[in-house]
């Protein structure tokens, strides 16, 4: 068993540290899931057979195994974060720490997965999603197993587990097409992997003469997965290979194996949980420092993971004991062992409370200068009008009218997250005596183009477009403004269109821009906001770090020529739409890039909050651009289109 754990944790480390040549090292988590299912089935059924099983005792043992080492990791991060993390990073870490100790982090990462999803480098605790899945399995499995035991004879128990596992596998395969993120992060589509371990426990032993062959076949399956499978759309049908391989290794039960039974594998396996806990923060440090792929840094990360993991194993998991103690089997009534339960509960609530406090305080920007504190406000995602009007990966939002009056729309804004980041400027451009508001709706990673749909199966982009764009092609009196990260869709094709074989490249996107613009122009006045600057760095956090080191740090800027070069393929299509169909182009460059220099920040305030979304402070610069659109009786002042 420890040999399997060693294979699993080494695979995970190789994947996260970027070891080349092994495409499928992410399967380590799947190996852990099978092991958990085998062990939990053995613990429950074994104690039932001995008459020593109790639900409180089971949970107490799970808490003793999981919580202390996790709490030390999370607590260390909260303390170090107070010293070294920027407010935005500390804010995210605290939220994830609270979710991790409550074993809800898989739900948090599932909900976060979308346009505003922090990159992997911003998620110091991303690896805890698998612990949350396992803990949720621990909460449910004893009750399910007890129900099966009471309803079925022992020799039929495998049938119930097999049916449940098959249902979970079918759900995973269905979600693979309809909602891959759900299939990855949630317990129901992952449960079959743990139930496979349970089936191994119930399976008859392999005859001694076949043990070696069974283990070699199983290790071949695992090795094949390590070398051949990719993480695209994982888990999928190929997940069966490492799951079956792990199951066969356990079934073979070769304690004298040179591969899984040697002293090195045993040592790594014993330390595997703590190694797993500490490796991911080290991977984040590597990635943030630009050292991913450097073998020297990878070697150092491996060594540090083993050292920190062993310290955690010896000091926290083992309490300083030198020898491996016999497993503790709790049999006493709950009231006789109340103190251990309270101790683990205190650990959980202290970490969760501290994380919630830091999260509520927005990362405690008070730790830094007033300039850094002011900058922190610019980094908050979304707009005052996001709620109910803008969706990330959820359902299509309902129609909204925002602004001082919500009974009548003077202008309609449709787009993606760039529209959400900019709509405040449109609202601010309304005259003081405006007799209406702004109709606004947006959907993340969804270019507002007719017939479009996202390549992300979780997205409801197609439904959003079908609901809001076709009505705007019919005669209307209200002007329409389309706002999107046009250059992002050109650079990374993520939009498909009716009749296309695959995602649209820059030219395909350009043709759809012309098609949509001309169709909307037949309905009434139509505007398109040209691309805003995309910076090569995260503007807000880069400036924050610079200000901590130097209160007089320079502003974050880039040449307008770089923006023009990035957009050289798309701009002719916008100009064609303007010439052919009378679409009016709104150029943000004179407002965001005065003198040929695009400003990511000004006065140490972030105009761009990340690399390309305008902050609420930054979008104020576009108010003069939008004001003529809604001014009573005025025609918009057209800016140059390139």
N, C-alpha and C positions, 0 to 999 in steps of 0.2 A: 504493500500500500504506500509506504513512504517513497519507494522507487517511482511509482506513478505520480505521486505529488511532485517529486523532483522533476520529472519530465514536464509536467504541467507548468510549474513555476518558471523553469528555464525557458520554456517556449514563450510564455508571456513576456519575460524580460527581453528575450531576443526580438520579439515583435515591437515592443515599445521603445527599445533602445536603437532600433533600426539596423539590426544585424542583416547584412545582405545575403541573398541566396536561398533564404527560407521564406517562402511565400505564405505559408499557412500557420505561422507560429501563434496566431491569435486563438488557435483551438485549445490552448491551455485551459481556458475558462470552461470549455465543454468537458474536458477531462475532470476538472474539479467537480462539476455538477454531477457526473456519474458517480464519482467517489462518495459525494454527500448522500446521494440516494441509497447507495449500498450500506453505508454506515448507519444512517438513520433507520433504515428498515431493520438492520441487525440489532440496533439498540432497543427499539420498541418491541420487536417480537422476542428477542432474547430475554428481556426483563419480564415480559408477559409470561414466558415459559417458566421463569424462576419465581414468579409471583412477586416481583419487586418493582413493577412499573408504576409510576405515578406521573400525571401530567405536570404538576409543579416541579417534580424532580427532573423531568426531562428538560423543561425550560431552564431550570437552574443550571444544569450541566451545559446547555447550549450557551447561556449567558456567560458562564465561567470561561468557556472556550473562546468566545468571540469578543465580548465587550471590553475587557481590560486593555488588551493590546490596541484595539481600535480607539478607545478613549485616550490612550497615551499619544497615539499619532495625532488625533484631532486636537487635543489640548496643546501639544507641542506646536502645531500649526497656528493655533489661535494666539499663542504667546509670541512666536516668531513673527507672525503676520502683523502684530501690533507694532513691531520694531521696524520691519522692512517692507511691508506691502503698501502700495498706493491705496488710497481709499476705495477706488473702484474694484481693485483686486481683492482687497480685504472684505469688502461688501459681498462679493461673489463667494469667496472662501467661507465666510461665516454662514451664509445661507446653505451651502453644500455640507458644511460640517454638521449643522443641525439636522439636515435631512439624512445624513449618513448615520448618525448615532441613533436616530429614530427608525432606521432601516427603511427609508422612503426615497433614497437617492435615485433609485432606478425610475421612480415615478417623476421625480424632478427633471432628470435628464431627458426622459421621454417627452415631457411637456416643453422643455426648453429647446428641443431639437427643431430648429427652424431658422428664420432669417436673423433673429437677434441672438441666436445661440452663440455663446462665447466659444472661441476656438479651443481646441484641446489644450493649447498652451495656457489658457485662462482657467482651466478646471483642474485644480490641484488634487481633487478627490474623485476624479472621474471613475477610477477603478473600483470604487465602493459600490457601484451599481450591482455587481455580481453578488456582493455580500448581502445586499438588500433582497435580492431575488432568493438567495438561500434562506435568509431569515424568514421571509414570508412563507417559504416552503416548510420550514420548521413549525411555524404557527399552525398550519393547516394539516400537515401530513399525519401527525399522531391521531387526530380526530378521525380523519378519513380511514386510516389503517385500523383503528379500533372498530369503526363501523363495519368494515369489511370482515374483520375477525369474528364479530358477533353474528354476522349474517351468513357467512360462508364457512364451510369446513376448510381447514388449513390447506389441504391439497388442491383446493379451488381458488385460493387467494390470488395465485398468479393470473388467473383469468381476469379478475377485476382490475388488477394493476395493468395488464396488457390492454384492456379496453380503454382505461383512462389514458394510458400512454399513447395509444393510437389516436384518440380524440385530440390530445394535445399536439401530436405531430401533424395531424390534419389541419388544425388551427394554425400552426406555424407556417405550413405550406400555403394556406389561403392568405395569411397576412403577408407572406413574401410578395404577393402580387398587389394586395390592396393597401397595406400599411406596414412597410418594412420596419419602421422604427418601433412600432408596437411589437412586432415579432422578435425584435432584438432585446428590448428592455423589460418586457413584462413577464410575469411568472407563468400565466396559462400557456403561452406558446413555447416556453422553455421547460415546463414541467416534465415533458416526456423524457428529457435527458436524465433527470433524477429518478424517474420511475424506471428507466432502464437499469439503473443501479439496483433498485429494489427487486427487479426481476432476476438479476444475477444472484442476489442473496437467496432467492427461493429456488433457483435452478439446481439440479443435481450436480454433484461434483464431477469434474472431468477425470476420467480414469488415469491413473499415474502414467501409463504408457503413452498417453496423448497430450500430457501437460506441456512438454517441450514444443511440440508442433503447434498446439493452440496458442502458446505465448508468442512464438515466432510469427504466426499468421496475424495475431493481434498487433504486434509491434510493427509489422509491415503495413497494416492499415493506418496506424498512427503516423508512421514515417511518410507514407504516401500523401497523407493529408498535409503534413508539415511542408512537403516539397511542392505540392501541386495545386492545392486549392487556394483561392483568393478570397479576400474579405468582401468582395462585391456582393451585396445582397445577402450577407450572412446574418442569421442561419438560413440554410436552404437544404435541398435534398442531400447535398454532399456532407452535411453535418452528421449524417448517419455513419459515415466512415470512422471518424474519431470516437464517436459514442460506442459503436460496435467494437472498435479496437480496444477501448478502455474496458468495456464489459468483459471481453475475452481475456485480457490480462488478469483481471480480478478472478475470473472463473478458473483460469489455469492455476492460480495459487502457488506459483513456484517461489518458495522462500529462498532457495539457493541459486536463483538466477544471477548471472554475472552482470546483467543489465540493470535489473530493478532491485537486486538484493545486495549490491556491493556497498561497502562502508560510506563511500562518497555520496551515492544516491540516497542512502538512509539518512545521512546528516542533512543533506539539502531538503529532503522530505520532511524531517522533523521541524526544520526551521521555515518551511515553505509559507505558512500563513503570515508570519511576521515579515518575511522577505517580500511577499506580495504586497503587504501593507505599505512598506517603505519605498518600494521601487518606483512607483508612479511619480511622486513628488520629485525624485531625482530625474526622471524622464522629462518632466516639465522644465526643470532647470537646464537640462541639455538643450531642449528645443528653444527656450527663450534666449539662451546664450549663443545660439547659432552653431552649436557643436554636434547636432544630430548627424550621424554618418561618419564622424571622426572616430577611428578605432581606438585612439588613445583615451578619448573621453568615454567611449562605450565601455572600455575595460575598467576605467575608474568607476563608472556607474555600477557595473556588475559587482566590483569589489565592495563599494559602499553599501550596496543593497544587502550583500551577505553579512557585512559587519553590523549594520544597523539591525538587520533581521535577527541575527544571532543574539545581539544584546537584548532585543525585545523578547526573544524566546526565553533566554535564560533568566532575565530579571523580571519580566512581566508575566509571561505565560507560565513559567516554571517557578517563579518566586525565588530565584536564586539557587534552587536545588540542582545538584550536579548529576544525579541519576534520574532515570525515567521512572516516575512513580506509577503504580498501578492505577488504572482509570477509576475515578470515583463514581460510584453508583449510588444515587440518592434514593433512599427508601423511607426516610422518616416523614411523618406528616408535615404539611406546610407550616403549621404554627410552631413546630419545634425547630424550624430552620428559617425563621423570619429574618434574622439579621443578614444572611447572605443575599436574600432577595432585595432587601432594602439597600444594601451596599451597591448592587448593580443598578438599581433604580436611581440612586443618587448620582452615580457616574453618568448615566444617560441624561438625567435632567440638568445636571450642571453644565455638561457640554452643549445640550440643546438650548438651555437658557442663555449661555454665553454667546452662542452663535446667533440666536434670535436678537439678543441685545445689540451685537455689532451690526447685524443686518438692519435693524430698525434705525440705528444711528448712521446708516449709510457709510459704514466703514470708518467712522470716527475721523472725518477730515480735520477736526480740531487739533489733531496731532501735528498738523503742518501749518505753513504760513497762510495768511489770508488769501494770497494769490492762488495757492493750491486749493484752498477751500472753495473759492469762487469757481475755479475751473471744474471742480467736482460736479457742480450743478449742471455744467454744460455736457457732461458725459452720460446723463441719464437717457436711456433709450425711449423712443416713443414721443408722442406729442400730447397736449392736453385733450386732443380729440380722438385718441386711439381707441379708447374703450367703446366697444359696440360698433364702431365704424371701420375698424381695421382688424384684419385677421392674419395670423401667422400660419398655422397649419390647421386651424379649427374650421368650423362651418363658415359658409359665405355670410358676411355681415349684412345686417338689415340696412335699408336706406337711412341715411342720416342727413340732417341739415344742422350745421354748426354755426356759431356766431351769435350776435346779439338778438337776432330774431329767427325763429325756427318754423315760421308759418309759410315762408316763401323763399325759393332759391333764386339768387341773382346770378350765380355762376356755379358750374359743376366741376369738381375736381375728381378725377379718376386716376388710379395708378397703383404703384407698389409701395414699398416702405419709403422710397424717396418722396412720394406724394404725402405720406404720413409725416415725414420730417419737414415738409415744406408748407403744408396746408395752413399752419399758423400765420405765415406771411400773407396768404391770400385773405384770411379772415381779418388780419390787421389792416389790409388795404381797403376795407369797406369804409365808405364815407361815414361820418358821425351820424348822419341822418338817414342811413341806409334803411330801406324798407324791406329787408330780407336778410338772408344769411348765405352760407356756402353749402351746397350739396356735396358731401364728401364720402367716398368709400375707397378702401384700398385693400389689397391682398398681397402678402409678402411673396417675393420671388416670382411675381406674375406680371409679365409685360402686358399692358393693356392693349392688346392687338386682337382683332377679330379672328375667331377660329383657333386661338391659341390654347395651349394646355402645357402644364409643367411636366418635365420628365420625372419629377418626384411623385411616386405613387400616392404618397400621403396628402399631397396638395389638392385643394378644391379649386384650383385656378380656373379650370375650364368652366365650372359652374359659376364662378364669379364673373368671368367674361360674358358668358351667355346671359346672365341676369342684367348686367349693367351697360354693356356696349351696344347691342342691337337697337334698343329703344332710342339711343342717341343718334342713330342714322336717320330717324324720321324727323319731319319738320318740327322745329323747336325754336323758341325765342331766347332761351338761355344759352350763353356761351359755354363751351366745354374746354377744360384745360387737361391735357394728358401729361403726367409727370412720372418718370421711371428712370431706373438705372440702366439706360439704354446701352451704354458702353459695357456694362457687366455682362449683359446677355450676349453681346457680340464677342466678348473675350472668352466666355465660358458658356457654350451653347446649352441652355437648359429649357428652351421652349420648342415645342413641336407645333406644327400647324397642319390643318386639314390638307390631305393629299401629299404631304412630305413623308419620305421614307425614314427620316431620322431627325434629330434636333437641328434647328436652323443655325447655320453659321452666320457670319456678319452680313454677307450679301443676302442670304435668305431672310434674315431679320429686317434688313433694309427694305426689301421688296414688300414685306408685310407692313412695315411702317407706312409706305406709300399707299398701299391698298386700304389700310384702316383710316388713314388721314383723309383720303379722298371720299371714302364712304361717310365719315362723320361730317365732312364739310358740306355734303349734300343736305344734311339735316339742319345745319346752321353754323354760326361762327365757331371755329375750332382753333385752339392754340396747342402748341406742343413746346414744352420746356426742353431746350437742348441739354445735353449732359453737363452736370456739375463736375468740378474737378475730383479726380480720384488720386489720393496721395499714396506714396509707396510705404508709408508708415501709419501706425495708429496715432493720429494727431494728438488726441487728448492725453492718453497715457504717456506718450513720448514727451510731451511738454511738461506733464506733471513730474516725471522723473528728472527732467532737466532743471526744473525750478527747485527741486529739493537739493540738487547739487550746486546750483548757481541761481540765486534770486534774479539775476540779470540775464538769464538765458535768452538766446535769440528766438524769435518767432519761428513757427514751422511754415515754410513756404515752398513753392515749386514754380518753375517757369510755365507761363501760359503755353509756350511752344510744346511742352511735354503733353499737355492736355490736348492740343490740336493734333499732335502725332497719334495719340491714343484713339482719337475719334475720326481720323482721316477717311476711314472706310464708310462710316455711317453718315457723315455730314452731307455728302452729295445726295443721299436719299431724302433727307429732310428738305434740302433745297429743291429737289424734284417735286416733292409734295407741295411746297409753297408755290412753285411756278405753275404746276399743272392744275392744282385744285384750290388754290387760294388759302391754304392753311397758313396761319400766322405763327411765326417762330419767335420764341422768347429766349433770348441769349443771356445767360446769367454772367458771362465773362466780364462785362464792364462793371458789374457790382461786386463780384468775388475776386476778380483778378485785375485790379487797377494797375496801370503802368506795366502790364505784361507779366505781373507777378501774382500768382494765385496764393491767397492767404488762407492757410489752415488755421491760423490763430491771429489775434490782434489784441494788443494790450494784455497779453497773457490770458486771454479768454479764447476758448475753442470755437472757431467758426464751423469747423467740421469735427464732429464728436468722435468718430472712429477713423476710417480711411476715406469715407465717401458720403456719409449721411450728415446733412447740415444739423447743427445744434439749434435749440430754440433761440439762443443768442445770435447764431450765424444767419438763420433764415430771415432775421429782421432786415438784412441788407437787400432782400429781394422785394420788400414792400413797394418801393417805387416802380419796380418792374410790373407788378400785378395791379397797381392802383388804377391805371387807365381802363382795365378790363371791366371793372365794376363801377367806375365813375359815371355818374348820371349824364347820359348824352355824349360821352367822350369816346373817341376811338383810341385803341391802345397805340402807344408809341412803339413802332416796330424797331427792334434792334438788329444789328447785323447778324446774319445767319451763320457766320463762321468766324 
